[in-house]
Amino acid sequence: MVDDEDEIVQFVQDALEDKGYTVWTAFDGVTAVKEARERHPDLVILDIMLPGCDGFAVCKELREDLDIPILFLSAKQSDADKVWGFSMGADDYVMKPFSIKELIARVEAHLRRQRRVQARNRQQRPATQLRCGELTVDLGTYEVRYADSLLALTRKEFEIIQLLILHPRQIFSREVIYDRIWGMDSLGNTETVTEHIKRIRRKLAQCDVQTEYISTVWGVGYKWVANVSL
């Protein structure tokens, strides 16, 4: 829990500890990054307006090391702030003033999703590789390569690619993608899907600017359009 307001930190910490969670706290951005890297939490609740470095910068840094749910909890309410937060890698955005019951519900929903993914990853299954020219998507190792280069993808970015490539030409709305990947059809903001798609496209374009892999069907959703082979 990262916030520079003592009362909010204590309020959220008490509520989560009453639910059985262990909560570590930080009151500035620099300490938040250091603590998260040392403690490897299951989830981060993060304010934006922090001393040292703001929450956007903290989120971006944590995304380089940790593939865990990050929830912004902020008084900044503009759409631009929300979009920027999602573009930095956030999974959810809760505005102040907030309902502690809703915040806990979102925390628990994200953690349930995280546990399901971890359980699925522990299951032994044969490695299945799908190819689109020089691009290889390995469903067994959760890796995407272009030629010999490994793309640096977060788990959610990979899962979006996996969903789309396993159903080529099928259109998925943002709501359906959010439900399939985040596991919650009534929580969160589907704008995060748009930002994740943008990041995926940028990473793919760094390897191959000539090929369109994911197409936008305006007003409907997204689909995988590159030819797929085993």
TAFENFEN-V359573 format. One record per backbone hydrogen bond with DSSP energy under -1.0 kcal/mol. CO is the residue of the C=O (numbers start at 1). NH is the residue of the N-H. If there is no record, write none. Layout:
co->(CO;CO)
nh->(NH;NH)
//
This chain:
co->(1;2;5;6;7;8;9;10;11;12;13;14;16;17;26;28;29;30;31;32;33;34;35;36;44;45;46;48;48;51;51;54;55;56;57;58;59;61;62;62;69;70;70;71;72;74;78;79;80;81;82;83;84;85;86;92;94;99;100;101;102;103;104;105;106;107;108;109;110;111;112;113;114;115;116;117;118;128;130;131;132;134;135;136;137;138;138;143;144;145;146;149;151;154;155;156;157;158;159;160;161;162;167;172;173;174;175;176;177;178;189;190;190;191;192;193;194;195;196;197;198;199;200;201;202;204;213;215;217;217;221;222;223;224;229)
nh->(26;47;9;10;11;12;13;14;15;16;17;18;21;20;3;32;33;34;35;36;37;38;39;40;71;2;73;50;55;29;53;58;59;60;61;62;63;64;65;66;44;91;92;46;94;96;82;83;84;85;86;87;88;90;89;72;74;103;104;105;106;107;108;109;110;111;112;113;114;115;116;117;118;119;120;121;122;139;137;229;135;147;132;145;130;142;143;138;151;136;149;146;153;158;159;160;161;162;163;164;165;166;170;222;177;178;179;180;181;182;192;193;194;195;196;197;198;199;200;201;202;203;204;205;206;208;225;223;220;221;217;172;215;169;131)
//
